[in-house]
């Protein structure tokens, strides 16, 4: 059947209802069955083939050979971004995939085998097949439809005779060994921990212990893929993965940091700002990680770029000693070159220490309510408990009456008189009935009943939102819990400096200076906030404007 007049592949993508049957049939027409590893699930998917127009097959071939990915585009139209996120399927732009493969070739030379642990429509393997003409190409995929599309793309590119698609979970996929170096490359699927089954969470914990490492069951699926790669890689095998960058800082990313410094032999990390759209379906900072199994480099290269074109700019590279990474629990701030502000500007950390607010462990109980009405008045502290309280306050928080109270009992309960102690005892008995004392935070406090709020911070700041932080002068002497940061001046600067500092920060800080997670939330860790450039106290006294 010829292509209808004025009908193009773009028209097919936008005007035609795409179905799984249609895509599977197109994949078969393009030669999917010629690629090794054909599975029962794919066989079932192709039992009921539907007619595919000749023009569609021909134009798909032309586009694939021209370096495009029409099959991946069809799949992204068939399944929405939300549906694909439920399986962690995010497709990498070709310009990033090309850069990763080219840098791998320059750094490590030609491998005997290339493995993509989440192959999708074979964007990485198709490119790798051209650059490494003798390498065996192996893609792992858990979804039979993308597996078919990967086969079709590889067959169309003439790579089918040295390709294999394995329909399996990468964590237990049977890949075997080869004589020579394996390059692990790709975009491991991103799933949050609550979408991972308890059995696989146990696997993460148990397999990490075998390597002498600890793992958090709050870790996302990409953390599992790093571990699986460390398990199966032989000394000298290499890898380049692009993932969300949050593992650089969060507690549940510690396993990846330990693997990077340990068995994976991490060598380089390139961080891409979300403005470059490294993941078109998710506003997230990306990290491209290079590693060579068994290597122990004395120095690691770190870099941060704002655009995909910036990947070619080596001027922003930082060389960081391995010992520095070992000593740090968060790495994002190390990816930023030291900022240089105008003359007279300094880092905020030179003026103020930044501390996150206290974790109560059970806000519903430790925030005052009917359950605490009999407690002594002196255990209630006006506290910022929601970020919107700071946003609503503007630049100055004047009135503590608008805030809720947090209960902060002293460690030594003998300070109360007899009647007060009875009320406190009744309160704590109720807490035990509700098992408040068994929570992780309470159980690890010196006295489980004492929240130990920080002293009032002269300046308060939000730190996670889809907007820059709100900075507020805290004239109400309010406390804050862990939804806000407190800025504590290193010396008494006086009211004019603090007020002008709030004015400056409120208008000068940009979202790009923080760290953006999948979903678009931007976060400023305390140390990241301390690196913001601000006018010196002398300039602030003069009333410098942003």
Long-range contacts (C-beta under 8 A, 24 or more apart in sequence): 1-53, 1-54, 1-55, 2-54, 2-55, 3-53, 3-54, 3-55, 3-56, 3-58, 3-59, 4-55, 7-55, 8-59, 9-56, 9-59, 9-60, 9-63, 9-70, 12-56, 13-70, 13-73, 13-74, 13-77, 18-74, 18-77, 18-78, 19-50, 19-78, 20-45, 20-78, 20-145, 21-48, 21-49, 21-50, 22-50, 22-52, 23-71, 23-74, 23-75, 23-78, 23-145, 23-148, 23-149, 24-49, 24-145, 24-148, 25-49, 25-50, 25-51, 25-52, 26-52, 26-56, 26-57, 26-60, 26-71, 26-74, 26-152, 27-71, 27-148, 27-149, 27-151, 27-152, 28-148, 28-152, 29-57, 30-57, 30-60, 30-61, 30-64, 30-71, 30-152, 30-153, 30-155, 30-156, 31-151, 31-152, 31-155, 31-156, 31-160, 32-148, 32-149, 32-151, 32-152, 32-155, 33-151, 34-151, 34-155, 34-160, 34-161, 35-150, 35-151, 35-154, 35-155, 35-160, 35-163, 35-164, 35-165, 36-163, 36-164, 36-165, 37-164, 37-165, 37-166, 37-167, 39-144, 39-147, 39-167, 41-144, 41-167, 42-144, 42-147, 42-148, 42-167, 44-144, 45-144, 45-145, 45-148, 46-148, 60-156, 61-156, 64-126, 64-153, 64-156, 64-157, 65-156, 65-157, 67-94, 69-94, 69-121, 69-123, 69-126, 69-153, 71-121, 71-149, 71-152, 71-153, 72-120, 72-121, 72-123, 72-149, 74-149, 75-121, 75-145, 75-146, 75-149, 76-281, 81-281, 81-282, 84-281, 85-190, 85-281, 85-282, 86-191, 86-195, 87-142, 87-143, 87-189, 87-191, 88-118, 88-188, 88-189, 88-190, 88-191, 88-221, 88-222, 89-118, 89-120, 89-143, 89-146, 89-189, 90-187, 90-189, 90-190, 90-279, 90-280, 90-281, 90-282, 91-120, 91-121, 91-123, 91-187, 91-280, 91-281, 92-123, 92-124, 92-186, 92-187, 92-242, 92-278, 92-279, 93-277, 93-278, 93-280, 93-308, 94-123, 94-127, 95-308, 96-242, 96-272, 96-278, 96-286, 96-288, 96-308, 96-311, 97-123, 97-124, 97-127, 98-127, 99-308, 99-311, 99-312, 100-124, 100-185, 100-240, 100-242, 100-288, 101-127, 101-128, 101-131, 101-185, 101-240, 102-131, 103-240, 103-290, 104-183, 104-185, 104-238, 104-240, 104-290, 105-131, 105-132, 107-238, 107-267, 107-290, 108-181, 108-183, 108-238, 108-292, 109-181, 110-134, 110-135, 111-135, 111-180, 111-181, 111-182, 111-183, 111-238, 112-136, 112-178, 112-179, 112-180, 112-181, 112-182, 113-137, 113-138, 113-178, 113-180, 113-181, 113-182, 113-183, 114-138, 114-182, 114-183, 114-185, 115-139, 115-140, 115-175, 115-182, 115-183, 115-184, 115-185, 116-140, 116-184, 116-185, 116-186, 117-170, 117-173, 117-184, 117-186, 117-188, 117-225, 117-228, 117-229, 118-170, 118-186, 118-187, 118-188, 118-189, 118-225, 119-146, 119-147, 119-150, 119-165, 119-186, 120-146, 120-149, 120-150, 120-187, 121-146, 121-149, 121-150, 121-153, 122-149, 122-150, 122-151, 122-153, 122-154, 124-185, 124-186, 124-187, 125-150, 125-154, 125-159, 125-163, 126-153, 126-154, 126-157, 126-159, 128-183, 128-185, 129-154, 129-157, 129-159, 129-162, 129-163, 130-157, 132-183, 135-162, 135-183, 136-162, 136-163, 136-164, 136-178, 137-162, 137-163, 137-164, 138-163, 138-164, 138-165, 138-166, 138-175, 139-163, 139-164, 139-165, 139-166, 140-165, 140-166, 140-168, 140-170, 140-173, 140-175, 141-165, 141-166, 141-167, 142-167, 142-168, 142-169, 142-170, 170-225, 170-228, 171-200, 171-203, 171-224, 171-225, 171-228, 175-232, 177-234, 181-236, 181-237, 181-238, 182-233, 182-234, 182-237, 182-238, 183-237, 183-238, 183-239, 183-240, 184-229, 184-233, 184-237, 184-238, 184-239, 184-240, 184-241, 185-239, 185-240, 185-241, 186-241, 186-242, 187-241, 187-242, 187-243, 188-221, 188-222, 188-225, 188-226, 188-241, 188-243, 189-221, 189-222, 189-225, 190-220, 190-221, 190-222, 190-243, 190-244, 190-282, 190-518, 191-220, 191-221, 192-220, 193-217, 193-218, 193-219, 193-220, 193-252, 195-221, 196-220, 196-221, 196-224, 200-224, 204-255, 207-231, 208-255, 211-259, 211-262, 211-263, 213-255, 213-258, 213-259, 213-262, 214-254, 214-255, 214-258, 215-255, 216-251, 216-252, 216-254, 216-255, 218-251, 218-252, 219-252, 219-253, 219-255, 220-244, 220-246, 220-252, 222-247, 222-256, 223-247, 223-252, 223-253, 223-255, 223-256, 226-255, 226-256, 226-259, 226-264, 227-255, 227-259, 229-264, 230-259, 230-263, 230-264, 230-293, 233-264, 233-293, 234-293, 235-293, 235-294, 236-292, 236-293, 236-294, 237-292, 237-293, 238-290, 238-291, 238-292, 238-293, 239-264, 239-289, 239-290, 239-291, 239-292, 239-293, 240-288, 240-289, 240-290, 240-291, 241-288, 241-289, 242-278, 242-286, 242-287, 242-288, 242-289, 243-286, 243-287, 243-289, 244-279, 244-282, 244-284, 244-285, 244-286, 244-287, 244-517, 244-518, 245-271, 245-284, 245-285, 245-286, 245-287, 245-332, 245-515, 246-284, 246-285, 246-515, 246-517, 246-518, 247-287, 248-287, 248-330, 248-331, 248-332, 248-335, 248-515, 249-330, 249-331, 249-332, 249-515, 249-525, 254-329, 257-325, 257-331, 260-289, 260-291, 261-322, 261-325, 261-326, 263-293, 263-294, 264-291, 264-293, 265-291, 265-292, 265-293, 265-294, 265-295, 265-296, 265-297, 266-290, 266-291, 266-297, 266-300, 267-291, 267-292, 267-295, 267-297, 267-300, 267-301, 268-300, 268-301, 268-302, 268-303, 269-300, 269-301, 269-302, 269-303, 269-331, 269-335, 270-303, 270-304, 270-305, 270-311, 271-302, 271-303, 271-304, 271-305, 271-332, 271-335, 272-304, 272-305, 272-308, 272-311, 273-304, 273-305, 273-306, 273-307, 273-512, 273-516, 274-516, 274-520, 275-306, 275-307, 275-512, 276-305, 276-306, 276-307, 276-308, 276-310, 278-308, 279-518, 282-518, 282-519, 282-520, 283-516, 283-518, 283-519, 283-520, 284-516, 284-517, 284-518, 284-519, 284-520, 285-515, 285-516, 285-517, 296-322, 297-322, 298-322, 300-325, 302-331, 302-334, 302-335, 303-335, 304-335, 304-336, 304-337, 306-512, 330-525, 330-527, 332-515, 332-525, 332-528, 333-525, 333-527, 333-528, 333-531, 336-531, 339-531, 339-533, 340-533, 341-533, 341-534, 344-535, 344-536, 344-538, 344-539, 345-533, 345-534, 345-535, 345-536, 345-539, 346-533, 346-534, 346-535, 346-536, 347-530, 347-531, 347-532, 347-533, 347-534, 348-487, 348-505, 348-529, 348-530, 348-531, 348-532, 348-533, 348-534, 349-527, 349-530, 349-531, 350-490, 351-489, 351-490, 351-493, 351-501, 351-534, 351-537, 352-459, 352-487, 352-488, 352-489, 352-490, 352-530, 353-487, 353-488, 353-490, 353-530, 354-461, 354-485, 354-486, 354-487, 354-488, 354-526, 354-527, 354-529, 354-530, 355-454, 355-457, 355-485, 355-486, 355-488, 355-526, 356-463, 356-482, 356-484, 356-485, 356-486, 356-526, 357-384, 357-453, 357-454, 357-479, 357-480, 357-481, 357-482, 357-483, 357-484, 357-485, 357-486, 358-451, 358-452, 358-453, 358-454, 358-479, 358-480, 358-481, 358-482, 359-441, 359-481, 359-482, 360-406, 360-441, 360-451, 360-481, 361-436, 361-439, 361-440, 361-441, 361-442, 361-445, 361-451, 362-436, 362-439, 362-441, 362-442, 363-481, 365-431, 365-434, 365-436, 366-406, 366-407, 366-408, 366-451, 367-404, 367-405, 367-406, 367-407, 368-404, 368-405, 368-406, 368-407, 371-427, 371-430, 372-407, 372-427, 374-423, 374-426, 374-427, 375-407, 375-423, 375-424, 375-427, 376-416, 376-420, 376-423, 376-424, 379-407, 379-408, 379-409, 379-424, 380-405, 380-406, 380-407, 381-405, 381-406, 381-407, 381-408, 381-453, 381-479, 382-476, 382-477, 382-478, 382-479, 383-453, 383-478, 383-479, 383-480, 383-481, 384-460, 384-478, 384-479, 384-480, 384-481, 384-483, 384-484, 385-481, 385-483, 386-483, 387-462, 387-464, 387-465, 387-470, 387-483, 387-484, 390-460, 390-461, 390-462, 390-470, 390-472, 390-484, 391-462, 391-470, 393-470, 393-472, 394-472, 395-471, 395-472, 395-473, 395-499, 395-502, 395-503, 395-506, 396-472, 396-473, 396-475, 396-499, 396-502, 397-460, 397-472, 397-473, 397-474, 397-475, 397-476, 397-478, 398-475, 398-476, 399-476, 400-476, 400-477, 400-478, 403-476, 403-478, 406-451, 406-453, 406-479, 406-481, 407-451, 408-450, 408-451, 408-452, 408-453, 408-479, 409-447, 409-449, 409-450, 409-451, 410-450, 411-446, 411-447, 411-450, 411-452, 413-449, 453-479, 453-480, 453-481, 454-479, 454-480, 454-486, 455-479, 456-486, 457-485, 457-486, 457-487, 457-488, 458-487, 458-488, 458-489, 458-498, 459-486, 459-487, 459-498, 459-501, 459-502, 460-484, 460-485, 460-486, 460-487, 461-485, 461-486, 461-487, 461-505, 461-524, 461-529, 463-523, 463-524, 463-525, 463-529, 464-521, 464-522, 464-523, 464-524, 465-521, 465-522, 466-520, 466-521, 466-522, 467-511, 467-522, 468-509, 468-510, 468-511, 468-514, 468-522, 469-505, 469-509, 469-514, 469-524, 469-529, 470-506, 471-501, 471-502, 471-505, 471-506, 471-509, 472-502, 473-498, 473-499, 473-502, 485-524, 485-526, 485-529, 487-529, 493-537, 493-540, 494-541, 496-540, 496-541, 496-543, 497-537, 497-540, 497-541, 500-535, 500-540, 500-541, 500-543, 500-544, 501-534, 501-535, 501-540, 503-545, 503-546, 504-534, 504-535, 504-540, 504-544, 504-545, 504-546, 505-532, 505-534, 507-545, 507-546, 508-534, 508-546
